[in-house]
């Protein structure tokens, strides 16, 4: 018999993106509220995408149905 297909967790699909090389990118938090108190350099840094660590990457890939 055929294996059951793994469904993608939709919450993870909205939060993470997998690159061609297998890295998992995410958007930083804390950039929408109280921006007047934050430094401009902090807001610029929060605009960039972050990369998940290796342990969290495995969990995210499992949620996305890649592994």
URQUIKA-V492643 format. One line per field, one symbol per residue. ss: DSSP state (H for helix, E for strand, C for the rest). phi: phi as a letter, one per 40 degrees, with the letter a starting at -180 (. if undefined). Layout:
BEGIN
ss=???
phi=???
END
This chain:
BEGIN
ss=CCCCCCCCCHHHHHHEEECCCCCEEEECCCCCCCCCCCCHHHHHHHHCEEECCHHHHHHHHHHHCCC
phi=.cccccccccccccbbbbcccgcbbacccgbcbfccccccccccccccccbcccccccccccccgcb
END
